[in-house]
Structure formats: structure tokens, C-alpha cells
Amino acid sequence: MTQKAYPIHQYIDRKSGEVRTEKLVADALVRRLYSSVRERAPALFRAAVSRRASSLLGALNYDAPLSLRLSSPSRMMRALGIDLRELRDAPETLDTARKIFERKIRFEKFRPLPEDPRAVVAPSDARVAVGSLSETSVFFIKEKFFSFPELLGENFPHTKRFADGDFAVFRLTPDKYHYNHVPATGVVRAVYELGGAFHACNPAAVCEVLTPNSKNRRVVTLLDTDVPGGSGVGLVAMAEVAALMIGEIVQCYSESGYDAPRALRPGMLLRRGNVKSLFRPGSSTVILLFEKDRVAFCEDLLRNARDARAISRYSGICGRTCVETDLRAREIIARPRERAASENLC
């Protein structure tokens, strides 16, 4: 059933608290694809969200001859809203669309970690929507952005541990920094890839095809943070979800900056804030799942989610106000619940 549609999509800027209107890339095309094409030409729609089509679109946008060399990389990045001061490499060396998309930044300076060693941090520069799978929660949102058993896969052994838990959905737009960082310190208990389609992460896709994130190709990492030196927030499932034009999700954990990247394996200790992976290239999504009563989200994220000033397309599918907050990687998003009751959350 088609959900209530909104002509624009707005979010809250975390730093300023202002309502911003998102400039959605190819919005008219995506809305047409997910409405009339999906309904009238299902075979064409399936082809459009296939891996082959996604790779082709990515190549045309990032590797086609006309886009290989940019006469003024700095001008293009400024137009995209990229802060040139953050770049690790000289702007003139980022002379292709792919290099800009896969840029590295001086995150230690421009994405500093919170002082609280147990604070859970954002894995990505993204727009985040927080919610709960528990019907007793005041911000209960069930199976709108994803179906969590399907998201984690049929053979996932800990599905019940996340029932009635909390979640955060981080939506990366094409202009964002596309490295992901570890949200909490813990030991890798499992890491695996699940096949699937390449649905767009434009809000229109979520509104028309419920739980598309559970149907896309994705990499799931299970972190056990209840270990010596860990963040102490229980099991954390991190699903990195491919989307339209995403060709690959590269696992490249680094202990220092981007140096000596390693593939993940069970038993590895991942430290909060370190580089974990890279999306290549396009828009994409990261979903964090938490066990019930283990974390308390920051008050501003909860307040922004219910901010009636913003017109959010997600509100149409959730049956209540549901607004994203724009934030940056390594910013605090939650703390252990047992500490939150007696302390200021953020």
C-alpha cells in the first residue's frame, strides 16, 4: 500500500538545531522507479535494482571518461559542501569523482571522540533515525526501515537477543565521507555477507518498498562489548547495507588512521572510533542494533525525531513524526543505560 507522500524531505542539523531541506539526488527518477515502474513493469524494476545495473550506474557516474578528470576539484568539493580543511590529501590530488567519494580525512582532529570511554559513537557522517522494536517504548517503530530477523539473516544465532531492542539507521548521501568507524569497543564474534538487491536509500524507496534495507546486499558484524576494556553495552550488530551505485563494501580495519588495513575476523578486538570499512561508491546505509535496555540514546536525537517543525517522508510510513538528525562520524549517540539514569545523556 502506498504511504502518504511528501514533496520534500527535511532533517535537523545537530550542530545548529535548524531544520534543513535535503536536496535529494535524482529524486523524481527514484520516485517514478519505485511507484509506476515497480507497479507496472516489475521485471524492469527488478533489473534496475540488480547488482549489474547498480555497478553500471556507479561506473557511469564515477568512472566514465567524462568524469575521470576534474578541472577544479576544489570548486566541485566546495559545491558539494565538503570542508577542504578536513582532507588528509591535497585537494588537487582528488581529481576524479571516485577519489572525492573515497576521500580520507583528518578525523582525529575534525571528528574527535567524546571523552566518555563507554559512549557509543556514530559510525558514519550521516542522517540518523533512532527507534525501538519494543512496543513499550515511547519511540516504538517496528519493521518500517527494516525487518530485523531478515536483516541479520536466517542463520544468525542471536536474533532473540535483539528482540525489543533499540536501533539507529544512518543514511549516507553521495556527498558524505564514506568511511565507516567502529561504534563501540568490542570483540568480533561474527562477520558475514548476505546477498540481495541494490535498492536506493532515497527516502522515497523506504516509503514505497517497506524494509528495503533488509533486502539489499549487506555485511553484518557482531560485536561483543561486554569484554575487558569493552564499551559494556552488550551485543551490538552493525549492518553495512549496499545501495544503488554501491559496488563494494570493503572491510579495512585500521588501528591507526588508515594505515595497515585488515579484513575482519572473529576474535579481533575493534576499538571505538577506528576506521572499519569503506563503501564504494554511491549512497548507502549503516544500521546499528542494540539489545533491550542496554543503551540510552542522546536526548537531542530523541527530541529531534519528534520535531514537528520538519516535514519528513518517514513520518508518512511511521504513522507519527519521525525526523532524522544530521551528524558526523564519532559523535556520541548513546550511553550505557545504567549510567544514563543518573547522568546527563550527552
C-alpha positions, 0 to 999 in steps of 0.5 A: 500500500502506498504511504502518504507522500511528501514533496520534500524531505527535511532533517535537523542539523545537530550542530545548529538545531535548524531544520534543513531541506535535503536536496535529494539526488535524482529524486523524481527518477527514484520516485517514478522507479519505485511507484509506476515502474515497480507497479507496472513493469516489475521485471524492469524494476527488478533489473534496475535494482540488480547488482549489474545495473547498480555497478553500471550506474556507479561506473557511469557516474564515477568512472566514465571518461567524462568524469575521470578528470576534474578541472577544479576539484576544489570548486566541485568539493566546495559545491558539494559542501565538503570542508577542504580543511578536513582532507588528509590529501591535497585537494588537487590530488582528488581529481576524479569523482571516485577519489572525492567519494573515497576521500580520507580525512583528518578525523582525529582532529575534525571528528574527535571522540567524546571523552566518555570511554563507554559512549557509543559513537556514530559510525558514519557522517550521516542522517540518523533515525533512532527507534525501538522494536519494543512496543513499550517504548515511547519511540516504538517503530517496528519493521518500517526501515527494516525487518530485523530477523531478515536483516541479520539473516536466517542463520544468525544465532542471536536474533532473540537477543535483539528482540525489543531492542533499540536501533539507529539507521544512518543514511549516507548521501553521495556527498558524505565521507564514506568511511565507516568507524567502529561504534563501540569497543568490542570483540568480533564474534561474527562477520558475514555477507548476505546477498540481495538487491541494490535498492536506493536509500532515497527516502522515497524507496523506504516509503514505497518498498517497506524494509528495503534495507533488509533486502539489499546486499549487506555485511553484518558484524557482531560485536561483543562489548561486554569484554575487558576494556569493552564499551559494556553495552552488550551485543551490538550488530552493525549492518553495512547495507549496499545501495544503488551505485554501491559496488563494494563494501570493503572491510579495512580495519585500521588501528591507526588512521588508515594505515595497515588495513585488515579484513575482519575476523572473529576474535579481533578486538575493534576499538571505538572510533577506528576506521572499519570499512569503506563503501564504494561508491554511491549512497548507502546505509549503516544500521546499528542494533542494540539489545533491550535496555542496554543503551540510552540514546542522546536526548537531542536525537530523541527530541529531534525525531519528534520535531514537528517543525520538519516535514519528513517522508518517514513520518508518512510510513511511521504513522507519527513524526519521525525526523532524522538528525544530521551528524558526523562520524564519532559523535556520541549517540548513546550511553550505557543505560545504567549510567544514563539514569543518573547522568546527563545523556550527552 
